[in-house]
Amino acid sequence: MSWKWKWMAVFTAAALALAACGQSEQTARTEKENSNQTAVEKQEETNTETKTEEESEQADVDYAGAFSEALAELDKAKQGATVDFAKVESLYKEKLQPLVQKRDAELEDTLDQHITTALAAGKDGSLEPMVVKQIFDKLMQKVFYTTIKHEFTEAEEHWANKEEVKEEIEEAKAFYAILQPTVEKRDAAYGTKLVDAISGAFAQMEQAVQNDDALAFALGKQVVDKTLMKTFYLASGALPHGYAAKAAAAAKESAEEAKVKQAEGWAFYQSVYPYMKRHAAEEADYILKQFDLQTDVKTLDPKAVNHAFVRGWAKVALHEYEESQENWGQDKSVITALEGALFINMMENDIKTLLGNEAYNTLNDQATHYLEAAKAKNKAEGDKWLPQIEAALQQVIEKAK
Protein backbone atom coordinates (compact mmCIF):
# COMPACT_ATOMS: atom_id res chain seq x y z
CA MET A 1 0.00 0.00 0.00
CA SER A 2 1.46 3.38 -1.00
CA TRP A 3 1.96 6.06 1.65
CA LYS A 4 -0.84 8.10 0.08
CA TRP A 5 -3.46 5.37 0.37
CA LYS A 6 -2.30 4.18 3.78
CA TRP A 7 -2.49 7.78 4.93
CA MET A 8 -6.06 8.02 3.68
CA ALA A 9 -6.99 4.71 5.30
CA VAL A 10 -5.84 5.97 8.69
CA PHE A 11 -8.02 9.05 8.45
CA THR A 12 -11.04 7.26 7.04
CA ALA A 13 -11.00 4.80 9.94
CA ALA A 14 -10.77 7.72 12.34
CA ALA A 15 -13.76 9.48 10.81
CA LEU A 16 -15.92 6.39 11.24
CA ALA A 17 -14.82 5.91 14.84
CA LEU A 18 -15.52 9.51 15.83
CA ALA A 19 -19.25 9.31 15.19
CA ALA A 20 -19.49 6.45 17.68
CA CYS A 21 -17.34 8.43 20.11
CA GLY A 22 -19.75 11.36 20.12
CA GLN A 23 -22.68 9.08 20.85
CA SER A 24 -20.81 7.22 23.57
CA GLU A 25 -19.99 10.43 25.42
CA GLN A 26 -23.67 11.41 25.40
CA THR A 27 -24.71 7.94 26.57
CA ALA A 28 -22.19 8.04 29.38
CA ARG A 29 -23.50 11.42 30.51
CA THR A 30 -27.11 10.19 30.54
CA GLU A 31 -26.26 7.04 32.48
CA LYS A 32 -24.36 9.06 35.05
CA GLU A 33 -27.22 11.51 35.55
CA ASN A 34 -29.69 8.64 36.04
CA SER A 35 -27.60 6.64 38.53
CA ASN A 36 -28.93 6.29 42.08
CA GLN A 37 -27.06 7.19 45.26
CA THR A 38 -26.05 3.63 46.00
CA ALA A 39 -24.43 3.31 42.58
CA VAL A 40 -22.66 6.62 43.07
CA GLU A 41 -21.21 5.54 46.41
CA LYS A 42 -20.12 2.25 44.93
CA GLN A 43 -18.49 3.98 41.98
CA GLU A 44 -16.69 6.40 44.29
CA GLU A 45 -15.08 3.48 46.08
CA THR A 46 -13.91 2.06 42.76
CA ASN A 47 -12.72 5.46 41.55
CA THR A 48 -10.70 5.97 44.72
CA GLU A 49 -8.89 2.67 44.22
CA THR A 50 -8.34 3.35 40.53
CA LYS A 51 -7.21 6.89 41.21
CA THR A 52 -4.61 5.72 43.72
CA GLU A 53 -3.12 3.43 41.09
CA GLU A 54 -3.29 6.14 38.44
CA GLU A 55 -1.62 8.72 40.67
CA SER A 56 1.16 6.27 41.40
CA GLU A 57 1.70 5.69 37.69
CA GLN A 58 1.53 9.39 36.82
CA ALA A 59 4.08 10.25 39.48
CA ASP A 60 6.60 8.11 37.60
CA VAL A 61 5.90 9.49 34.11
CA ASP A 62 7.15 12.76 32.65
CA TYR A 63 4.45 13.17 30.02
CA ALA A 64 5.63 16.61 28.96
CA GLY A 65 9.24 15.44 28.60
CA ALA A 66 8.34 12.33 26.61
CA PHE A 67 6.00 14.29 24.33
CA SER A 68 8.59 17.01 23.75
CA GLU A 69 11.35 14.49 23.03
CA ALA A 70 9.17 12.59 20.55
CA LEU A 71 8.20 15.80 18.74
CA ALA A 72 11.82 16.93 18.57
CA GLU A 73 12.74 13.67 16.88
CA LEU A 74 9.82 13.88 14.44
CA ASP A 75 10.67 17.52 13.71
CA LYS A 76 13.97 16.44 12.13
CA ALA A 77 11.94 15.79 8.99
CA LYS A 78 11.61 19.56 8.51
CA GLN A 79 15.33 19.79 7.80
CA GLY A 80 15.27 16.68 5.64
CA ALA A 81 17.06 14.63 8.30
CA THR A 82 16.24 11.01 9.02
CA VAL A 83 13.71 10.48 11.80
CA ASP A 84 14.48 7.68 14.27
CA PHE A 85 10.98 6.21 14.36
CA ALA A 86 12.12 3.37 16.59
CA LYS A 87 12.99 5.96 19.23
CA VAL A 88 9.62 7.70 18.85
CA GLU A 89 7.78 4.37 19.06
CA SER A 90 9.72 3.49 22.20
CA LEU A 91 8.92 6.83 23.84
CA TYR A 92 5.27 6.44 22.93
CA LYS A 93 4.86 2.85 24.10
CA GLU A 94 6.81 3.26 27.33
CA LYS A 95 5.61 6.71 28.43
CA LEU A 96 2.50 7.88 26.60
CA GLN A 97 0.54 4.89 25.36
CA PRO A 98 -0.89 3.89 28.78
CA LEU A 99 -2.45 7.36 29.15
CA VAL A 100 -3.86 7.23 25.62
CA GLN A 101 -5.36 3.81 26.26
CA LYS A 102 -7.02 5.03 29.47
CA ARG A 103 -8.73 7.86 27.62
CA ASP A 104 -9.68 5.50 24.79
CA ALA A 105 -11.31 3.13 27.29
CA GLU A 106 -13.08 5.98 29.05
CA LEU A 107 -14.42 7.67 25.91
CA GLU A 108 -14.64 4.63 23.61
CA ASP A 109 -12.15 6.35 21.34
CA THR A 110 -9.47 4.85 19.07
CA LEU A 111 -6.61 7.34 19.33
CA ASP A 112 -4.05 4.69 20.25
CA GLN A 113 -4.86 2.80 17.06
CA HIS A 114 -4.40 5.92 14.92
CA ILE A 115 -1.17 6.99 16.60
CA THR A 116 0.32 3.49 16.51
CA THR A 117 -0.64 3.05 12.85
CA ALA A 118 0.82 6.43 11.90
CA LEU A 119 4.13 5.74 13.65
CA ALA A 120 4.39 2.33 12.03
CA ALA A 121 3.66 3.88 8.62
CA GLY A 122 6.34 6.48 9.21
CA LYS A 123 8.80 3.79 10.18
CA ASP A 124 8.20 1.66 7.06
CA GLY A 125 8.20 4.72 4.80
CA SER A 126 4.59 4.49 3.68
CA LEU A 127 3.65 7.79 5.36
CA GLU A 128 5.48 11.07 5.07
CA PRO A 129 7.32 11.94 8.34
CA MET A 130 5.78 15.43 8.57
CA VAL A 131 2.31 13.94 8.28
CA VAL A 132 3.16 11.45 11.02
CA LYS A 133 4.31 14.31 13.20
CA GLN A 134 1.02 16.18 12.79
CA ILE A 135 -1.06 13.10 13.57
CA PHE A 136 1.04 12.30 16.63
CA ASP A 137 1.21 15.90 17.87
CA LYS A 138 -2.45 16.88 17.53
CA LEU A 139 -3.95 13.57 18.65
CA MET A 140 -1.73 13.59 21.74
CA GLN A 141 -3.01 17.13 22.39
CA LYS A 142 -6.52 15.69 22.38
CA VAL A 143 -5.38 13.12 24.94
CA PHE A 144 -3.98 15.85 27.20
CA TYR A 145 -7.16 17.91 26.75
CA THR A 146 -9.47 15.03 27.64
CA THR A 147 -7.21 14.17 30.58
CA ILE A 148 -7.70 17.68 31.94
CA LYS A 149 -11.46 17.08 31.75
CA HIS A 150 -10.96 13.72 33.43
CA GLU A 151 -9.11 15.36 36.33
CA PHE A 152 -11.92 17.89 36.75
CA THR A 153 -14.49 15.09 36.88
CA GLU A 154 -12.42 13.28 39.49
CA ALA A 155 -12.24 16.49 41.54
CA GLU A 156 -16.02 16.89 41.52
CA GLU A 157 -16.59 13.25 42.40
CA HIS A 158 -14.25 13.57 45.41
CA TRP A 159 -15.33 17.07 46.40
CA ALA A 160 -15.54 16.19 50.11
CA ASN A 161 -11.79 15.44 50.17
CA LYS A 162 -10.30 18.87 49.56
CA GLU A 163 -6.69 17.69 49.56
CA GLU A 164 -7.50 15.24 46.82
CA VAL A 165 -9.36 17.93 44.88
CA LYS A 166 -6.30 20.17 45.08
CA GLU A 167 -4.17 17.34 43.73
CA GLU A 168 -6.57 16.88 40.82
CA ILE A 169 -6.33 20.58 39.97
CA GLU A 170 -2.53 20.43 40.05
CA GLU A 171 -2.57 17.44 37.71
CA ALA A 172 -4.94 19.26 35.36
CA LYS A 173 -2.64 22.29 35.40
CA ALA A 174 0.35 20.08 34.56
CA PHE A 175 -1.44 18.70 31.49
CA TYR A 176 -2.57 22.17 30.52
CA ALA A 177 1.07 23.33 30.61
CA ILE A 178 1.72 20.93 27.72
CA LEU A 179 -1.09 22.57 25.71
CA GLN A 180 -0.28 26.16 26.62
CA PRO A 181 2.06 26.78 23.65
CA THR A 182 -0.85 25.93 21.31
CA VAL A 183 -3.04 28.42 23.19
CA GLU A 184 -0.33 31.07 23.05
CA LYS A 185 -0.03 30.65 19.27
CA ARG A 186 -3.74 31.38 18.86
CA ASP A 187 -3.45 34.45 21.11
CA ALA A 188 -0.60 35.72 18.95
CA ALA A 189 -2.50 35.04 15.71
CA TYR A 190 -5.89 36.46 16.72
CA GLY A 191 -5.11 38.96 19.47
CA THR A 192 -7.19 36.95 21.94
CA LYS A 193 -6.59 36.51 25.67
CA LEU A 194 -7.12 32.76 25.94
CA VAL A 195 -4.13 32.17 28.21
CA ASP A 196 -5.38 34.83 30.62
CA ALA A 197 -8.87 33.34 30.60
CA ILE A 198 -7.59 29.87 31.47
CA SER A 199 -5.23 31.16 34.15
CA GLY A 200 -8.07 33.13 35.71
CA ALA A 201 -10.35 30.11 35.61
CA PHE A 202 -7.81 27.91 37.39
CA ALA A 203 -7.42 30.61 40.05
CA GLN A 204 -11.21 30.70 40.45
CA MET A 205 -11.33 26.93 40.86
CA GLU A 206 -8.63 26.98 43.51
CA GLN A 207 -10.50 29.70 45.40
CA ALA A 208 -13.72 27.70 45.05
CA VAL A 209 -12.08 24.75 46.79
CA GLN A 210 -11.08 27.00 49.69
CA ASN A 211 -14.61 28.39 49.89
CA ASP A 212 -16.24 24.95 49.44
CA ASP A 213 -18.16 26.45 46.52
CA ALA A 214 -18.95 23.60 44.11
CA LEU A 215 -20.82 25.86 41.68
CA ALA A 216 -17.91 28.28 41.35
CA PHE A 217 -15.65 25.28 40.68
CA ALA A 218 -18.00 24.00 37.98
CA LEU A 219 -18.12 27.42 36.33
CA GLY A 220 -14.33 27.70 36.33
CA LYS A 221 -14.12 24.23 34.82
CA GLN A 222 -16.37 25.33 31.96
CA VAL A 223 -14.18 28.33 31.21
CA VAL A 224 -11.07 26.13 30.95
CA ASP A 225 -12.89 23.54 28.84
CA LYS A 226 -14.56 25.92 26.40
CA THR A 227 -11.48 28.14 26.08
CA LEU A 228 -9.48 25.10 25.02
CA MET A 229 -12.26 24.23 22.59
CA LYS A 230 -12.01 27.77 21.21
CA THR A 231 -8.27 27.23 20.83
CA PHE A 232 -8.83 24.11 18.72
CA TYR A 233 -11.48 25.90 16.68
CA LEU A 234 -9.21 28.87 15.98
CA ALA A 235 -6.49 26.42 14.95
CA SER A 236 -8.69 24.43 12.59
CA GLY A 237 -11.57 26.39 11.07
CA ALA A 238 -11.42 30.06 11.99
CA LEU A 239 -10.51 32.75 9.48
CA PRO A 240 -7.96 33.80 8.46
CA HIS A 241 -5.41 31.66 10.33
CA GLY A 242 -7.07 28.25 10.68
CA TYR A 243 -5.65 25.23 8.89
CA ALA A 244 -8.60 25.08 6.50
CA ALA A 245 -7.49 28.46 5.15
CA LYS A 246 -3.81 27.51 5.28
CA ALA A 247 -4.42 24.26 3.40
CA ALA A 248 -6.46 26.00 0.71
CA ALA A 249 -3.75 28.63 0.24
CA ALA A 250 -0.99 26.02 0.13
CA ALA A 251 -2.89 24.01 -2.48
CA LYS A 252 -2.13 26.74 -5.02
CA GLU A 253 1.60 26.10 -4.65
CA SER A 254 2.25 22.60 -3.31
CA ALA A 255 -0.18 19.69 -3.10
CA GLU A 256 2.09 17.89 -0.63
CA GLU A 257 2.32 20.85 1.76
CA ALA A 258 -1.44 21.41 1.42
CA LYS A 259 -2.13 17.82 2.44
CA VAL A 260 0.01 18.22 5.55
CA LYS A 261 -1.95 21.32 6.54
CA GLN A 262 -5.22 19.54 5.78
CA ALA A 263 -4.04 16.77 8.12
CA GLU A 264 -3.27 19.36 10.81
CA GLY A 265 -6.76 20.77 10.50
CA TRP A 266 -8.24 17.27 10.71
CA ALA A 267 -6.22 16.39 13.80
CA PHE A 268 -7.01 19.63 15.63
CA TYR A 269 -10.69 19.17 14.81
CA GLN A 270 -10.82 15.81 16.60
CA SER A 271 -10.90 17.55 19.99
CA VAL A 272 -14.17 19.36 19.26
CA TYR A 273 -15.94 17.13 16.76
CA PRO A 274 -17.75 14.90 19.31
CA TYR A 275 -19.22 17.93 21.10
CA MET A 276 -20.51 19.56 17.93
CA LYS A 277 -21.75 16.25 16.55
CA ARG A 278 -24.27 15.88 19.38
CA HIS A 279 -26.20 19.05 18.54
CA ALA A 280 -25.16 20.02 15.00
CA ALA A 281 -24.49 16.73 13.20
CA GLU A 282 -24.82 18.11 9.67
CA GLU A 283 -22.27 20.85 10.25
CA ALA A 284 -19.94 18.59 12.23
CA ASP A 285 -19.85 15.95 9.51
CA TYR A 286 -19.44 18.51 6.73
CA ILE A 287 -16.32 19.90 8.42
CA LEU A 288 -14.99 16.38 8.95
CA LYS A 289 -15.49 15.64 5.25
CA GLN A 290 -13.64 18.79 4.23
CA PHE A 291 -10.63 17.85 6.33
CA ASP A 292 -10.75 14.19 5.27
CA LEU A 293 -7.63 13.39 3.24
CA GLN A 294 -9.75 11.63 0.64
CA THR A 295 -11.15 15.09 -0.13
CA ASP A 296 -9.14 16.83 -2.82
CA VAL A 297 -7.46 19.66 -0.94
CA LYS A 298 -7.90 21.91 -3.98
CA THR A 299 -11.66 21.79 -3.37
CA LEU A 300 -11.38 22.60 0.33
CA ASP A 301 -13.45 25.73 0.95
CA PRO A 302 -12.23 27.58 4.07
CA LYS A 303 -15.18 30.00 4.09
CA ALA A 304 -17.67 27.12 3.93
CA VAL A 305 -15.80 25.32 6.71
CA ASN A 306 -15.82 28.47 8.81
CA HIS A 307 -19.53 29.04 8.25
CA ALA A 308 -20.28 25.43 9.16
CA PHE A 309 -18.39 25.96 12.41
CA VAL A 310 -20.37 29.13 13.12
CA ARG A 311 -23.73 27.45 12.45
CA GLY A 312 -22.65 24.50 14.57
CA TRP A 313 -21.53 26.59 17.54
CA ALA A 314 -24.71 28.68 17.34
CA LYS A 315 -26.82 25.50 17.45
CA VAL A 316 -24.79 24.21 20.38
CA ALA A 317 -25.32 27.53 22.19
CA LEU A 318 -29.08 27.31 21.60
CA HIS A 319 -29.06 23.82 23.10
CA GLU A 320 -27.21 25.08 26.19
CA TYR A 321 -29.82 27.78 26.70
CA GLU A 322 -32.59 25.22 26.28
CA GLU A 323 -30.99 23.12 29.02
CA SER A 324 -30.67 26.20 31.20
CA GLN A 325 -34.39 26.83 30.93
CA GLU A 326 -35.25 23.21 31.61
CA ASN A 327 -33.15 23.22 34.79
CA TRP A 328 -34.07 26.69 36.04
CA GLY A 329 -33.34 27.21 39.72
CA GLN A 330 -30.68 24.49 39.80
CA ASP A 331 -26.90 24.78 39.49
CA LYS A 332 -27.10 23.14 36.07
CA SER A 333 -29.13 26.10 34.81
CA VAL A 334 -26.31 28.47 35.73
CA ILE A 335 -23.64 26.18 34.30
CA THR A 336 -25.39 25.81 30.93
CA ALA A 337 -26.13 29.55 30.84
CA LEU A 338 -22.39 30.11 31.13
CA GLU A 339 -21.73 27.51 28.45
CA GLY A 340 -24.10 29.33 26.11
CA ALA A 341 -22.23 32.57 26.74
CA LEU A 342 -18.88 30.84 26.16
CA PHE A 343 -20.01 29.47 22.81
CA ILE A 344 -21.11 32.97 21.83
CA ASN A 345 -17.65 34.18 22.81
CA MET A 346 -16.16 31.37 20.71
CA MET A 347 -17.73 33.02 17.66
CA GLU A 348 -16.83 36.61 18.58
CA ASN A 349 -14.82 37.44 15.46
CA ASP A 350 -17.26 35.57 13.23
CA ILE A 351 -20.34 37.35 14.59
CA LYS A 352 -18.60 40.70 14.22
CA THR A 353 -17.84 39.83 10.59
CA LEU A 354 -21.37 38.61 9.85
CA LEU A 355 -23.47 41.07 11.87
CA GLY A 356 -21.11 43.84 12.96
CA ASN A 357 -19.37 44.78 16.20
CA GLU A 358 -22.44 46.36 17.75
CA ALA A 359 -24.54 43.25 17.19
CA TYR A 360 -21.92 41.07 18.87
CA ASN A 361 -21.56 43.44 21.82
CA THR A 362 -25.34 43.51 22.27
CA LEU A 363 -25.59 39.72 22.16
CA ASN A 364 -22.70 39.37 24.59
CA ASP A 365 -24.40 41.79 26.99
CA GLN A 366 -27.66 39.87 26.73
CA ALA A 367 -25.84 36.61 27.50
CA THR A 368 -24.28 38.24 30.55
CA HIS A 369 -27.65 39.52 31.79
CA TYR A 370 -29.20 36.08 31.34
CA LEU A 371 -26.34 34.42 33.24
CA GLU A 372 -26.80 36.83 36.14
CA ALA A 373 -30.54 36.12 36.13
CA ALA A 374 -29.84 32.38 36.25
CA LYS A 375 -27.50 32.87 39.21
CA ALA A 376 -30.14 34.96 40.99
CA LYS A 377 -32.90 32.47 39.99
CA ASN A 378 -34.85 35.45 38.67
CA LYS A 379 -37.13 33.76 36.13
CA ALA A 380 -38.82 36.96 34.96
CA GLU A 381 -35.45 38.52 34.20
CA GLY A 382 -34.23 35.39 32.44
CA ASP A 383 -37.38 35.25 30.32
CA LYS A 384 -36.76 38.86 29.32
CA TRP A 385 -33.34 38.17 27.82
CA LEU A 386 -33.60 34.64 26.45
CA PRO A 387 -35.84 35.38 23.42
CA GLN A 388 -33.45 38.11 22.33
CA ILE A 389 -30.47 35.76 22.61
CA GLU A 390 -32.25 33.02 20.68
CA ALA A 391 -33.31 35.42 17.93
CA ALA A 392 -29.76 36.71 17.56
CA LEU A 393 -28.34 33.17 17.37
CA GLN A 394 -30.88 32.24 14.72
CA GLN A 395 -29.81 35.31 12.78
CA VAL A 396 -26.18 34.16 13.05
CA ILE A 397 -27.17 30.76 11.66
CA GLU A 398 -28.99 32.37 8.71
CA LYS A 399 -26.11 34.72 7.93
CA ALA A 400 -23.63 31.83 7.99
CA LYS A 401 -25.51 29.80 5.36
Helices and strands as residue ranges (DSSP letters): H 3-34, H 37-59, H 63-74, G 75-79, H 85-91, I 92-96, H 97-107, H 111-124, H 129-157, H 162-190, H 194-211, H 214-236, H 243-250, H 255-269, H 273-279, H 281-291, G 297-299, H 302-326, H 331-346, H 348-355, H 357-376, H 379-399
